[in-house]
């Protein structure tokens, strides 16, 4: 049987989160034949965010709204949007091959984002989806009027906690350090709520439950262990870059992010990385969009 003909693009963007959609739109506006592969998750993690801050545009207030707006802009610019995961990326002389997607490209922009880190404690995996959740906006309603906990001290953790505080009887924030890393605005909002409680310098040692979360075992760094009764726990302890598609020749930092130059190109010629997939990403929506534009313009200049 003859193989289906491959579709050749000048630029293939892998990952359809904020950085990926912005990169594809910019490349298309530069006049490049551009394909956008959503890698199995249109929008990425931001889709579940209730309030988006720092986007350079206007009009979208939630993660889902922003995703819909940016996809519309990409399609209007002429981007060839192709849903579905990309499982393999191969460098072949002057171009790149995506064998499972029947496509080749002269340049590839990796915008595969990151995945939420897990606590790695007993009970977490067994109770995932049964009281252990990493999406308060998805699952918070299941615990209305109950006591819950959020683990983490960054923007994401505080945003999720603020949402849960509107639904739940109490929200206990568990932080490993002495002070939060979140923006002062989020911290002040949380501190002003009567049903928000804080446990500083505290680690989660175990999630306890049979068929659902009943409690967590905590350990203060300079104190004793204790058990906190809750109905659900929401860990938001940071992100791990998703860079498995990139060849080993593309250098990474200690966290696994791809090291890039000022034009977002990796050590592998013709391969760019943007957003949370690259080392040193600033973490904000505006940073992802800036990365995307830099990569698309660098790719355009190189073709």
N, C-alpha and C positions, 0 to 999 in steps of 0.2 A: 504494500500500500504506500502510495506517495505521501510524503510529509506535507502538512499544511504549510503554505508559504509564510515566512516570518514577516512581521511588520517592522519596518525600520523607522526609528525616530531619531531626531537630533538630540533630544534630551528625554530621559526617562526619570521621573521623580517617584521614588518608592516611599510610601507613607503619606496618608492624606489627613494629617493633623493640620494645625495652623501653619507650621513651617512648610509642610509639603504643598499645601494648596497655594500659599503665597509664592513659593518658588515656581510652581507650575504656571501660575498666572503671569508672573514676571517674565518667565522664559517665552511664553506664547506672545506676550506683548512685544518682546524683542524680535519677533518674527520667526522663532524657532518652532519646528514641528515637535510638539511636546505631548507626552503621555503621562498620566497620573495613575499610579497603582496604589490602591488604598491599603494594601497589605492586610486585608481582612478586617479592618476596623476604621470606618470612615469617621474622621473627627478626632480620634484618639481619646486620651483621658479627659480632655477639656469638655467633651460632650456632656459629662455628668456634673459639671461645675454650675452652680446656681447663679453666681454673679461674677462676670469677667471684669477684671481691672487691668488698665494699662494698654488696652488696644488702641492703636493710633487712629482707627476709623471711628465711626459713630453709627448708632442705630441698633446694634445688637447688644443685649444686656445679659443674656445667659449663654452658656457654652453651646447649647444646641442651636440657638439663634445665630451665633457667630459662625458656626460650622455651615449652616444652610446659606448664610450670606456669602461666605467665601467660596463655597462650591459653585454657587450661581455666578460669581465673578469669574471663576476659572473656566466654566463652560462658555460663558459669553466671550472670553478672550480666545476661545478656540482650542482649549485643552481637550485631549482625548482621554476621558475618564474611564478607567478600566477597573471595576471592582474585583476583588479577589486577592488572596495572599500571594506573595512572591517568596518562593522557597529556595531559589538558587540564583546566584549572580556570578557570571564567569567573565574574566577579562580575556579578550581575544584580539591581540595585536592592537589595531586602531579602533576597536569598538568593544561594547559590552553586550553579553548575551543573557537573556532571561529565558532559559530553556522551557520552563514550565508554563510560561505565559506567551510563548510564540512571538517573542519580540527581541529586537536588538536596538542599541542606542549608541550614539557617539559619545555622549556624556551621561553620567548618572549622578543624581542628587539623592543622597540617603537622608530621609526625613522620618526615620522609623521610630523616633521618640524614645520613650523610656517606659518601664513598667514599675508599678509600686513595689517597694521592698516589703518583705514579710518579717514578722517578729522572730520566727524560727524557734518558737517555744512549744512545749508539749500542749496538745489540745487544739492548736491553731488550725492545722490542716484538717483534723477530724471534724471540727465544728465550723469549717468554712461554709458559708451559706446558711448556717443554722445559729446565727448569733455573732459570727465573725464576718464582718463586711468591710469593704474598702470603698463604699459609696453610700454616704449618708443621704444624698439626695434621691438615691434609688430605694433604699431600704429603711430609711428613718421612720416612715409612717407605720412600719410593723411594730415599732416600740413606743408608740404614743402613750404617754402617761407612765412610762417605766423609767428605771434608772439605767443609764448607759455610761460607757467610758470611751474616750478618744485618746489615742497614744500619738504623741508627736508635738513639736513646738513650732512648726513652720506655718506659712500662710495657709497651706492646704488643710492642715489639722485644725486651725482656728476657724476657717470658713465652714468646714464640716461641723465643728462643734457649735458654732453659732446657729446653724440651721437646725441641728438636733435640739438645741435649747428651746426652740419654738414649739417643739412637739413633746419632748420628754419631761418627766418629773424632775430629773437631775442629770447633769452631765459632769463627769469627773475627767479632767484633763490630766494625763499622766506624762510627765516630762522627765527625761534623763538628766537634764541640766538644771542650773539655778535660775536661768532666765530664758524666755522664749526667743525664737529667731524670727517670728512673724512681724509684720508691720505693726507699728504702734497703734494704728487705728483699730486693727482687729483685736489687739490685746486689750485696749481700753473698753471696747464694746463687750468683750467677754467678762472683764473684771466688774463691769457694772450690772451684770445679771445675777439675780439672787439665787438662781438654780445652777450656777456654774461653780464648780469646785476645782481646786488645783492640788496636785501632788507633785512636788518638786524633787529632784534628785532620786527618782524612783524608777526601778526597772520592773517590767512584767516578767515573771518567772514561769507562770503556767496559766492556761485558760481551762477552767473547770466546768464540766457539764456532761450530761447524759442525754443526747438528743437535742440539746440546746444549751446555750451558755447560762450558767448559774452564778459564776463568780470568777474572779481572777486572783491569783496569788502574787502579791507585790513584795518587793524588797527595797527598802530605802538604802541608799549607798552607805550610810553610817548608822543604820538602825536594824531593827528586827523585821522579819517577814510578817505579813498579815494578809488576810483574805477580805476582799471587797465584793459584796454581793451586787451583781448587775445582771441585766437581761441581754446585753449585747456589748460588743467591743469593736471599735473602728480604728485600726492602725493606719497612721499616715506618717511614716518615718523616713520618707525620702524616696528617691527614684534611682533605678538602675538603668543606664543606657542600653538600648536594644541595638546592638551592632553586630550580631552574629552573621549577617549577610556579607559584611565587608571581608575581603581577603586578609589573611594574616599579615601581608605586607603593609597594610594600612595601620600605622602606629596608633596605639591607644595609651591613655593615661591610666593611673592606678585604679580609677573608678570604672574603666572600660569605655570611656568616651573617646571618639576618634579625634586625633590631633590634626588640626587644620592650619592653613596659612591665612593671610588676611582676606583672600578670596574664597575661603571655605574649602579649598582643595586639600585632600588628604595626601599622604605620602604616595598613594597610588594615583598616577596621572589619569585625569579624566573622571575621577571619583570625588565627589564633594559630600560634605556632611553638614547638616544644619540643625538648629534647635537642640533638643535634649540629647540627640545622638552624638553631638560633638563635645569635645573636652572644653571646659570653661564656659559653657552656656550660662547666660545670666539668669535664666529661669522665668523670665516674664514674657508675656505675649509679644510685647513690642520688640524684645530681643530676638524672638523666633522669626518675626517678620523681617527684621533687619538682616539677619543671617540669610534668609531666603533670597532677598533681593541681591545681596552680595554674591551669592553662589550663582544665581541665574545670570547675572550680568557677566561674571567671570567666565561662565560656560559659553555665553554668546561671543565674548571677545576671543575665545580660544578656538572657535569653529571656523 
